[in-house]
């Protein structure tokens, strides 16, 4: 049985809607203002909310804002009721995230039709979410143990050899093992960073995300990129393949660790998905009021269908190529760029290579 919350200060309208919906076999709770309605919503988590706009104590706009900022309620469909039909009120409600708008007076058939439409859409979204969750769970089970244990086993194995046989090892052998330990440690570090960043995306509300990035500035852009290029070229032994056209510095409204993560993932992807001996071209420049970063490789490329399905914990042709990683890199990069109101564009041809371009707005001076 679907649960519906009716928030309306007029007792005749509130009771009339409640009695009608109960007759239609819905479970109904009521509240006379947004403040009480919000507390009830947190308690019962309804399937749909019907709310008046003009109410005492807390009006419909503030009530809707509270709903959208609450992690457990933000997805709920909300239908607004109002005696006024001015376009400005409709626009304000829709901008805050209302799903539909019904003007008083209305017929119960009109209300019922709107409710059924929104609940049907909610079911469709839930079905898709469940299918996606199942896919993510399956990918997690198959990818995560292997991805964490592989570098960890390398660290533990070489460390044990160094500890047990240090006195008999040649210096070159010891350095090679230390280098492998370092590379495996960096790989494990990147896996942990990506996992934590992914859960930051999926667990935080929009207001929490906005708070975490508010007021952050990065200006040493070229230095960060140069450090990434130096480190990754040593790990993957691709220094001679890297071609830097130009790198610029400018002030960007972005956290420094997020700026580094975006560029690091794009560079690592270009390295992982191209063969040693093929060039990887890196450049950054100013384009209008935006910062533009481009990385281009001559690797195996992606099909148009694969590009459309860049998602979390998804890797293409993993069994064929046995590449490392969780399948989070491009997904996280795309999400970060979007959070900072930038653009992410990828173009690719199978067997020819891939070009990724990201833009980020330059801070206003």
VEXDRENLUM-281789 format. One record per residue: x, y, z of N, C-alpha, C in turn. Coordinates in steps of 0.02 Angstrom, whole numbers. Example, Ala and Ser with C-alpha at 12.3 -4.5 7.8 and 13.67 -1.06 7.14 Angstrom:
# residues 2
NODE    n_c1    n_c2    n_c3   ca_c1   ca_c2   ca_c3    c_c1    c_c2    c_c3
NODE     660    -284     390     615    -225     390     660    -165     390
NODE     642    -112     354     684     -53     357     645       2     394
//
This chain:
# residues 365
NODE    n_c1    n_c2    n_c3   ca_c1   ca_c2   ca_c3    c_c1    c_c2    c_c3
NODE      42     -60       0       0       0       0      44      62       0
NODE      32     107     -47      71     169     -51      54     216       7
NODE     105     248      33      96     297      87      99     368      58
NODE      48     408      73      46     476      48      39     524     107
NODE      79     577     105      76     630     156      42     691     126
NODE     -11     715     158     -47     775     135     -33     832     184
NODE      -2     885     158      15     943     200     -27    1002     175
NODE     -75    1022     215    -124    1073     195    -153    1106     257
NODE    -153    1174     259    -177    1209     319    -253    1213     322
NODE    -287    1207     265    -360    1208     265    -385    1138     284
NODE    -418    1134     342    -438    1068     367    -490    1034     322
NODE    -534    1073     291    -584    1043     247    -552    1011     186
NODE    -504    1046     155    -469    1019      97    -426     960     119
NODE    -390     968     175    -345     916     200    -383     851     214
NODE    -439     857     249    -478     797     266    -512     768     205
NODE    -533     812     159    -566     788      99    -519     747      56
NODE    -457     771      47    -407     733       9    -391     668      44
NODE    -382     671     110    -364     611     148    -418     558     143
NODE    -481     577     151    -536     528     147    -542     497      78
NODE    -534     539      27    -537     514     -42    -481     463     -56
NODE    -420     480     -35    -363     435     -48    -368     371      -8
NODE    -395     374      53    -405     314      92    -456     268      58
NODE    -507     298      28    -557     260      -9    -525     226     -70
NODE    -471     257     -97    -435     229    -154    -379     181    -132
NODE    -381     162     -69    -335     112     -40    -263     138     -33
NODE    -255     203     -19    -190     230      -2    -187     239      74
NODE    -127     231     101    -115     247     172     -98     321     176
NODE    -135     358     217    -129     431     217    -112     458     286
NODE     -64     504     287     -48     544     347     -58     617     328
NODE     -77     659     377     -90     729     362     -51     775     410
NODE     -41     836     387      -8     888     429     -36     956     408
NODE     -41    1002     457     -70    1067     441     -19    1120     420
NODE      46    1104     423      96    1151     397     160    1112     381
NODE     206    1147     348     267    1114     325     312    1089     381
NODE     313    1124     438     356    1104     493     334    1036     520
NODE     269    1028     532     243     964     556     250     911     502
NODE     237     932     440     242     885     384     312     857     376
NODE     363     899     386     432     876     379     449     824     432
NODE     425     834     493     438     786     547     403     719     532
NODE     342     723     507     306     661     489     341     626     432
NODE     363     665     382     397     635     324     460     598     345
NODE     498     627     391     559     593     416     541     529     452
NODE     484     528     484     464     470     524     438     413     480
NODE     395     428     431     362     374     392     393     364     322
NODE     431     414     296     458     412     228     404     391     178
NODE     359     437     161     303     420     117     326     407      45
NODE     281     380       5     296     368     -65     284     430    -107
NODE     241     475     -82     226     537    -119     200     588     -69
NODE     213     652     -84     190     707     -41     147     755     -81
NODE      90     773     -52      47     826     -80      51     885     -32
NODE      70     943     -58      80    1000     -13      50    1064     -41
NODE      16    1100       4      -5    1168     -12      56    1213     -14
NODE      50    1272     -44     106    1320     -45      98    1372      10
NODE      41    1405      12      31    1458      61       6    1428     127
NODE      53    1422     175      37    1393     241      72    1432     296
NODE      45    1433     357      79    1466     413     138    1423     438
NODE     179    1453     480     236    1420     513     291    1403     463
NODE     278    1358     417     325    1342     362     285    1331     299
NODE     297    1374     248     259    1369     186     284    1311     143
NODE     251    1301      86     268    1245      42     337    1249      13
NODE     361    1310      -2     427    1318     -30     482    1295      19
NODE     476    1319      81     526    1300     132     521    1225     148
NODE     459    1200     147     448    1129     160     482    1087     105
NODE     472    1107      42     503    1070     -14     579    1074     -10
NODE     605    1132       8     678    1139      14     705    1091      67
NODE     670    1086     123     690    1040     177     689     967     152
NODE     638     950     114     632     882      87     690     867      40
NODE     705     914      -5     757     903     -55     827     901     -24
NODE     835     932      34     901     933      67     910     875     115
NODE     860     833     123     864     776     168     880     713     128
NODE     934     679     145     958     624     104     906     568      96
NODE     867     554     148     819     499     145     754     518     110
NODE     743     584     100     680     608      72     688     642       4
NODE     749     658     -15     761     701     -73     733     674    -138
NODE     724     607    -143     700     576    -205     624     575    -210
NODE     588     594    -157     515     586    -156     480     633    -204
NODE     429     609    -241     390     654    -283     346     699    -241
NODE     343     763    -259     304     812    -222     257     848    -270
NODE     191     847    -254     141     883    -293     120     945    -254
NODE     124    1003    -286     104    1065    -255      30    1081    -269
NODE      -4    1108    -218     -72    1133    -224     -71    1208    -210
NODE    -109    1246    -248    -113    1317    -233    -176    1347    -264
NODE    -204    1396    -229    -263    1430    -255    -243    1480    -309
NODE    -178    1496    -313    -154    1544    -362    -121    1508    -420
NODE    -132    1533    -480    -105    1499    -540     -55    1542    -577
NODE     -28    1594    -545      20    1637    -579      81    1596    -600
NODE     107    1613    -658     164    1576    -685     225    1581    -640
NODE     233    1638    -605     291    1646    -561     291    1596    -504
NODE     231    1580    -478     227    1531    -424     242    1461    -450
NODE     216    1446    -509     230    1381    -539     305    1374    -551
NODE     335    1427    -579     406    1426    -595     448    1418    -531
NODE     429    1453    -478     466    1448    -415     464    1378    -387
NODE     405    1347    -389     398    1279    -364     438    1230    -405
NODE     436    1236    -471     473    1190    -514     549    1199    -505
NODE     570    1261    -496     642    1273    -486     667    1242    -422
NODE     624    1236    -372     643    1205    -308     640    1129    -312
NODE     610    1102    -365     609    1030    -373     542     998    -365
NODE     486    1037    -371     420    1007    -369     410     965    -431
NODE     372     910    -424     362     864    -481     299     881    -521
NODE     251     912    -488     190     931    -524     156     987    -486
NODE     106    1018    -518      74    1077    -491       0    1074    -508
NODE     -43    1074    -457    -115    1070    -467    -147    1132    -436
NODE    -189    1165    -475    -220    1228    -453    -289    1215    -424
NODE    -301    1245    -365    -367    1242    -335    -415    1290    -372
NODE    -477    1272    -379    -508    1207    -361    -490    1153    -413
NODE    -487    1092    -389    -471    1036    -433    -520     979    -420
NODE    -525     935    -469    -567     876    -459    -525     820    -429
NODE    -556     774    -393    -519     718    -365    -492     672    -420
NODE    -528     669    -476    -503     629    -532    -437     658    -559
NODE    -434     725    -562    -373     758    -584    -315     744    -535
NODE    -330     748    -471    -279     734    -420    -257     661    -423
NODE    -304     616    -430    -288     544    -432    -244     528    -493
NODE    -261     559    -549    -221     547    -610    -149     570    -601
NODE    -140     629    -569     -73     655    -557     -35     610    -509
NODE     -69     585    -458     -37     540    -410     -14     475    -444
NODE     -59     445    -483     -41     382    -517      17     391    -565
NODE      18     447    -600      72     461    -647     139     465    -611
NODE     141     502    -555     203     511    -518     226     447    -484
NODE     179     408    -457     198     345    -425     223     295    -476
NODE     192     295    -536     215     251    -589     286     269    -610
NODE     299     334    -616     366     357    -634     416     339    -579
NODE     394     346    -517     437     328    -460     455     254    -462
NODE     407     211    -479     420     140    -484     470     125    -539
NODE     462     159    -596     508     149    -652     579     168    -632
NODE     586     224    -598     652     247    -576     681     198    -526
NODE     639     173    -480     662     125    -430     685      60    -463
NODE     649      37    -514     668     -24    -550     736     -15    -583
NODE     745      43    -614     810      57    -646     866      62    -595
NODE     849      93    -537     900     100    -484     919      31    -457
NODE     870     -13    -449     884     -79    -424     927    -119    -472
NODE     913    -112    -538     953    -146    -588    1024    -120    -588
NODE    1031     -53    -580    1097     -23    -578    1134     -45    -515
NODE    1099     -47    -459    1130     -68    -396    1153    -141    -401
NODE    1113    -182    -433    1132    -252    -442    1195    -258    -484
NODE    1198    -216    -537    1257    -217    -581    1319    -193    -543
NODE    1312    -140    -503    1368    -114    -464    1391    -166    -413
NODE    1342    -199    -380    1359    -250    -331    1398    -308    -363
NODE    1375    -328    -422    1409    -382    -458    1480    -363    -477
NODE    1487    -300    -502    1554    -276    -521    1600    -269    -460
NODE    1570    -246    -404    1610    -240    -343    1637    -307    -320
NODE    1594    -358    -322    1614    -425    -300    1669    -452    -344
NODE    1665    -439    -410    1714    -468    -455    1778    -427    -459
NODE    1773    -360    -449    1832    -317    -458    1870    -303    -394
NODE    1835    -287    -340    1868    -259    -281    1919    -305    -248
NODE    1902    -368    -234    1952    -410    -202    2017    -415    -242
NODE    2010    -426    -307    2068    -432    -350    2109    -368    -351
NODE    2075    -311    -357    2110    -247    -364    2147    -228    -300
NODE    2121    -246    -242    2155    -229    -180    2209    -279    -162
NODE    2195    -342    -174    2244    -393    -154    2305    -396    -200
NODE    2297    -379    -264    2354    -383    -310    2411    -337    -288
NODE    2399    -271    -278    2455    -229    -255    2477    -246    -184
NODE    2429    -265    -141    2446    -282     -72    2492    -344     -70
NODE    2477    -394    -111    2519    -454    -114    2589    -437    -139
NODE    2592    -391    -186    2657    -370    -212    2698    -335    -157
NODE    2666    -291    -120    2700    -255     -65    2724    -305     -12
NODE    2680    -349       8    2699    -397      61    2752    -446      36
NODE    2746    -470     -26    2794    -518     -53    2863    -490     -58
NODE    2870    -432     -90    2937    -402     -98    2965    -379     -31
NODE    2921    -356      14    2945    -335      80    2974    -394     118
NODE    2942    -451     112    2966    -511     147    3034    -533     119
NODE    3041    -530      53    3105    -549      23    3160    -501      46
NODE    3145    -436      47    3195    -387      70    3214    -399     143
NODE    3165    -416     184    3178    -426     255    3220    -489     267
NODE    3203    -542     229    3236    -607     241    3304    -612     205
NODE    3311    -580     148    3371    -591     108    3410    -527      92
NODE    3399    -476     133    3430    -411     119    3507    -416     113
NODE    3539    -453     156    3612    -457     157    3641    -491      95
NODE    3601    -532      61    3627    -569       3    3605    -540     -63
NODE    3562    -490     -62    3536    -462    -124    3585    -412    -154
NODE    3588    -411    -221    3625    -358    -255    3586    -293    -248
NODE    3624    -238    -250    3592    -173    -242    3539    -161    -295
NODE    3554    -182    -357    3506    -172    -412    3442    -212    -401
NODE    3450    -273    -373    3391    -315    -358    3349    -283    -304
NODE    3381    -258    -252    3345    -226    -197    3308    -164    -222
NODE    3341    -124    -264    3309     -63    -290    3250     -80    -334
NODE    3255    -134    -372    3200    -155    -415    3139    -175    -373
NODE    3153    -211    -317    3099    -231    -273    3067    -170    -238
NODE    3110    -124    -217    3085     -62    -185    3042     -23    -233
NODE    3063     -20    -296    3024      14    -347    2956     -19    -357
NODE    2954     -85    -356    2891    -122    -363    2846    -109    -303
NODE    2876    -106    -243    2837     -92    -183    2806     -22    -188
NODE    2846      26    -210    2822      95    -217    2764      99    -268
NODE    2773      67    -326    2721      68    -378    2657      36    -353
NODE    2663     -21    -318    2604     -55    -291    2571     -13    -236
NODE    2611      21    -196    2584      65    -144    2545     123    -174
NODE    2571     152    -227    2537     207    -261    2472     183    -292
NODE    2474     123    -320    2413      94    -350    2360      84    -296
NODE    2381      56    -239    2334      45    -184    2308     111    -157
NODE    2351     161    -153    2329     228    -130    2276     256    -176
NODE    2286     249    -242    2238     276    -290    2171     239    -285
NODE    2174     174    -273    2112     135    -265    2073     160    -204
NODE    2108     172    -149    2074     195     -89    2046     266     -99
NODE    2085     310    -131    2062     378    -145    1998     376    -187
NODE    1998     335    -239    1940     332    -283    1879     304    -248
NODE    1890     253    -205    1834     224    -169    1803     275    -121
NODE    1846     311     -85    1821     362     -38    1785     419     -75
NODE    1813     438    -132    1782     491    -172    1714     468    -198
NODE    1710     405    -219    1647     378    -243    1594     380    -188
NODE    1612     360    -128    1563     360     -73    1547     431     -51
NODE    1593     478     -61    1578     549     -49    1523     572     -96
NODE    1528     554    -160    1477     572    -209    1409     543    -191
NODE    1409     479    -173    1346     443    -166    1312     452     -98
NODE    1348     475     -48    1318     481      19    1302     553      38
NODE    1335     602       7    1325     672      26    1265     702     -12
NODE    1229     746      22    1176     783     -12    1207     840     -53
NODE    1167     870     -95    1192     925    -136    1218     982     -94
NODE    1182     998     -39    1205    1053       4    1271    1036      38
NODE    1280     972      56    1343     950      87    1401     953      36
NODE    1387     933     -26    1438     938     -79    1457    1011     -90
NODE    1407    1054     -94    1420    1125    -105    1462    1154     -48
NODE    1447    1134      14    1483    1159      72    1556    1137      69
NODE    1568    1075      48    1636    1047      46    1681    1081      -5
NODE    1652    1111     -57    1693    1141    -110    1690    1217    -110
NODE    1648    1246     -67    1639    1319     -68    1703    1356     -50
NODE    1719    1406     -91    1775    1451     -76    1843    1424     -91
NODE    1849    1364    -119    1914    1334    -133    1943    1363    -198
NODE    2009    1375    -198    2043    1403    -257    2106    1362    -271
NODE    2119    1347    -334    2181    1316    -355    2213    1361    -408
NODE    2277    1378    -398    2311    1422    -446    2374    1392    -476
NODE    2404    1343    -442    2467    1314    -465    2453    1254    -511
NODE    2415    1266    -563    2390    1212    -607    2447    1174    -641
NODE    2493    1210    -672    2546    1176    -709    2592    1135    -664
NODE    2605    1161    -604    2648    1124    -556    2616    1058    -537
NODE    2550    1059    -524    2515     997    -506    2519     946    -562
NODE    2507     969    -623    2509     924    -681    2579     896    -692
NODE    2629     938    -685    2698     915    -694    2716     862    -642
NODE    2694     871    -580    2707     821    -528    2673     755    -545
NODE    2612     758    -570    2576     697    -589    2612     662    -646
NODE    2632     700    -696    2666     671    -754    2731     637    -733
NODE    2768     670    -689    2832     642    -666    2821     576    -629
NODE    2773     576    -583    2760     517    -542    2734     459    -584
NODE    2684     472    -626    2654     417    -664    2700     391    -719
NODE    2741     434    -747    2788     411    -799    2840     363    -769
NODE    2858     375    -706    2905     330    -672    2872     263    -656
NODE    2810     266    -632    2775     205    -614    2763     161    -676
NODE    2741     192    -730    2723     154    -791    2780     153    -842
NODE    2836     186    -827    2893     189    -873    2874     213    -942
NODE    2840     271    -944    2817     299   -1008    2842     370   -1018
NODE    2896     389    -984    2918     458    -987    2932     482   -1059
NODE    2962     439   -1098    2980     458   -1167    2919     466   -1212
NODE    2861     439   -1191    2800     443   -1232    2761     507   -1220
NODE    2776     543   -1166    2737     602   -1148    2760     664   -1187
NODE    2712     696   -1219    2726     757   -1257    2684     814   -1229
NODE    2717     864   -1200    2682     920   -1170    2684     979   -1217
NODE    2626     999   -1242    2623    1056   -1288    2628    1122   -1250
NODE    2586    1129   -1200    2584    1192   -1161    2545    1179   -1097
NODE    2569    1210   -1042    2533    1207    -979    2528    1277    -951
NODE    2468    1297    -930    2459    1365    -905    2440    1364    -831
NODE    2448    1421    -799    2424    1432    -731    2368    1483    -733
NODE    2316    1471    -694    2261    1519    -686    2224    1501    -622
NODE    2183    1546    -598    2146    1533    -536    2079    1499    -552
NODE    2069    1440    -523    2008    1403    -533    1973    1392    -466
NODE    1907    1396    -467    1868    1384    -406    1858    1309    -396
NODE    1910    1276    -373    1909    1204    -365    1959    1183    -311
NODE    1941    1133    -272    1987    1107    -223    2049    1078    -257
NODE    2107    1089    -227    2170    1067    -259    2172     991    -267
NODE    2147     954    -218    2148     881    -224    2101     857    -279
NODE    2046     893    -289    2000     874    -343    2029     892    -411
NODE    2063     948    -415    2097     966    -478    2149     913    -495
NODE    2188     892    -445    2239     840    -456    2206     774    -476
NODE    2151     756    -444    2118     692    -459    2093     691    -531
NODE    2062     745    -554    2038     748    -623    2094     735    -672
NODE    2150     771    -664    2205     766    -712    2243     699    -705
NODE    2248     676    -644    2282     612    -633    2245     555    -667
NODE    2180     552    -659    2141     497    -689    2143     500    -765
NODE    2141     559    -794    2144     565    -867    2212     543    -893
NODE    2265     562    -858    2333     543    -879    2343     467    -871
NODE    2321     440    -814    2328     368    -803    2289     328    -855
NODE    2229     351    -872    2190     316    -923    2224     316    -991
NODE    2253     373   -1008    2289     377   -1072    2349     329   -1073
NODE    2383     323   -1016    2440     278   -1011    2417     205   -1014
NODE    2365     188    -975    2342     119    -970    2312      93   -1035
NODE    2279     137   -1073    2243     114   -1132    2281     127   -1197
NODE    2346     139   -1191    2388     145   -1251    2452     105   -1240
NODE    2484      86   -1294    2544      43   -1290    2607      85   -1281
NODE    2656      58   -1244    2721      92   -1238    2750     105   -1308
NODE    2780     164   -1315    2808     182   -1380    2761     225   -1422
NODE    2698     232   -1400    2651     276   -1435    2644     341   -1396
NODE    2635     397   -1431    2635     462   -1396    2571     476   -1357
NODE    2580     513   -1302    2524     540   -1263    2535     615   -1259
NODE    2488     652   -1287    2496     725   -1292    2454     759   -1237
NODE    2487     804   -1201    2455     840   -1145    2458     915   -1158
NODE    2404     950   -1144    2405    1023   -1151    2351    1055   -1108
NODE    2364    1116   -1087    2312    1156   -1054    2319    1227   -1079
NODE    2263    1260   -1087    2264    1329   -1111    2200    1365   -1089
NODE    2200    1429   -1099    2141    1469   -1083    2099    1476   -1146
NODE    2034    1463   -1139    1988    1470   -1195    1928    1511   -1171
NODE    1925    1572   -1195    1874    1620   -1171    1882    1627   -1095
NODE    1830    1614   -1057    1835    1621    -983    1843    1553    -950
NODE    1868    1504    -988    1875    1436    -961    1946    1411    -967
NODE    1961    1365    -923    2024    1327    -925    2010    1263    -964
NODE    2051    1248   -1014    2041    1189   -1056    2101    1143   -1050
NODE    2088    1081   -1031    2141    1030   -1026    2125     974   -1076
NODE    2176     954   -1113    2167     901   -1164    2221     848   -1156
NODE    2200     786   -1159    2247     730   -1160    2227     684   -1217
NODE    2276     667   -1258    2263     628   -1319    2311     569   -1323
NODE    2285     510   -1336    2327     451   -1343    2314     417   -1410
NODE    2357     369   -1426    2350     330   -1488    2337     257   -1470
NODE    2293     248   -1420    2279     181   -1394    2223     146   -1431
NODE    2192      97   -1396    2143      55   -1430    2075      89   -1438
NODE    2062     143   -1400    2000     181   -1410    1938     148   -1382
NODE    1883     185   -1387    1818     162   -1364    1767     168   -1420
NODE    1716     126   -1418    1661     133   -1466    1613     186   -1440
NODE    1569     211   -1484    1519     260   -1463    1474     232   -1408
NODE    1458     168   -1413    1414     136   -1363    1449     133   -1295
NODE    1514     119   -1294    1551     117   -1232    1554     186   -1200
NODE    1565     237   -1240    1568     305   -1214    1502     324   -1181
NODE    1446     303   -1210    1380     318   -1181    1371     285   -1113
NODE    1407     231   -1101    1397     192   -1039    1455     197    -991
NODE    1489     255    -991    1540     267    -939    1504     272    -872
NODE    1518     226    -828    1481     223    -764    1527     196    -710
NODE    1502     197    -648    1544     174    -593    1555      99    -595
NODE    1615      78    -577    1635       8    -573    1621     -29    -639
NODE    1633       6    -695    1623     -25    -761    1688     -22    -800
NODE    1710     -80    -824    1768     -84    -867    1750    -120    -931
NODE    1777     -97    -987    1761    -126   -1051    1816    -175   -1072
NODE    1795    -234   -1094    1842    -285   -1120    1895    -304   -1069
NODE    1875    -307   -1004    1924    -321    -952    1956    -390    -961
NODE    1916    -441    -980    1942    -508    -988    1992    -512   -1045
NODE    1981    -471   -1097    2024    -472   -1155    2091    -439   -1139
NODE    2089    -383   -1102    2150    -344   -1093    2180    -349   -1023
NODE    2141    -373    -973    2167    -381    -905    2197    -317    -877
NODE    2163    -260    -889    2190    -198    -863    2177    -191    -788
NODE    2217    -148    -756    2208    -135    -685    2153     -84    -675
NODE    2128     -81    -613    2082     -28    -595    2013     -53    -578
NODE    1973      -8    -546    1905     -24    -525    1853      -7    -577
NODE    1872      31    -628    1822      57    -674    1789     119    -647
NODE    1825     157    -607    1797     219    -577    1827     283    -606
NODE    1885     278    -639    1923     338    -657    1885     389    -697
NODE    1859     369    -756    1823     416    -799    1758     439    -767
NODE    1725     393    -731    1662     411    -698    1674     466    -646
NODE    1726     458    -604    1741     508    -553    1763     574    -584
NODE    1802     570    -637    1824     630    -672    1764     669    -698
NODE    1719     634    -731    1660     666    -759    1617     698    -704
NODE    1608     662    -648    1567     688    -593    1599     750    -562
NODE    1665     748    -552    1699     806    -523    1694     867    -568
NODE    1704     857    -632    1699     913    -680    1629     943    -678
NODE    1578     901    -675    1509     925    -673    1495     963    -608
NODE    1521     939    -552    1511     973    -487    1537    1044    -489
NODE    1594    1053    -524    1624    1120    -528    1601    1158    -590
NODE    1543    1136    -618    1510    1172    -673    1555    1177    -736
NODE    1593    1124    -747    1634    1120    -807    1603    1073    -857
NODE    1640    1059    -911    1616    1013    -963    1667     957    -974
NODE    1641     898    -987    1682     839   -1000    1663     812   -1069
NODE    1714     804   -1112    1700     779   -1179    1752     727   -1198
NODE    1728     671   -1223    1774     618   -1245    1756     598   -1316
NODE    1807     595   -1359    1798     571   -1427    1849     516   -1440
NODE    1828     465   -1476    1872     407   -1484    1854     367   -1546
NODE    1904     332   -1573    1894     285   -1628    1928     220   -1609
NODE    1893     165   -1617    1922     100   -1601    1986      88   -1641
NODE    2039      71   -1607    2102      57   -1639    2142     118   -1658
NODE    2115     178   -1646    2148     240   -1667    2169     283   -1608
NODE    2132     282   -1554    2150     323   -1497    2092     362   -1468
NODE    2106     399   -1415    2055     436   -1378    2079     505   -1361
NODE    2034     553   -1366    2048     622   -1345    1996     642   -1293
NODE    2019     664   -1235    1974     688   -1182    1989     761   -1170
NODE    1936     801   -1169    1942     872   -1155    1897     890   -1096
NODE    1924     927   -1048    1883     953    -994    1892    1028    -990
NODE    1838    1063    -973    1843    1134    -961    1818    1149    -890
NODE    1850    1198    -859    1830    1221    -793    1828    1297    -795
NODE    1776    1329    -765    1773    1402    -766    1830    1434    -727
NODE    1860    1485    -756    1913    1522    -722    1880    1570    -673
NODE    1909    1576    -613    1881    1619    -562    1877    1691    -585
NODE    1823    1724    -566    1817    1795    -583    1861    1835    -537
NODE    1900    1880    -566    1946    1920    -526    1908    1975    -490
//
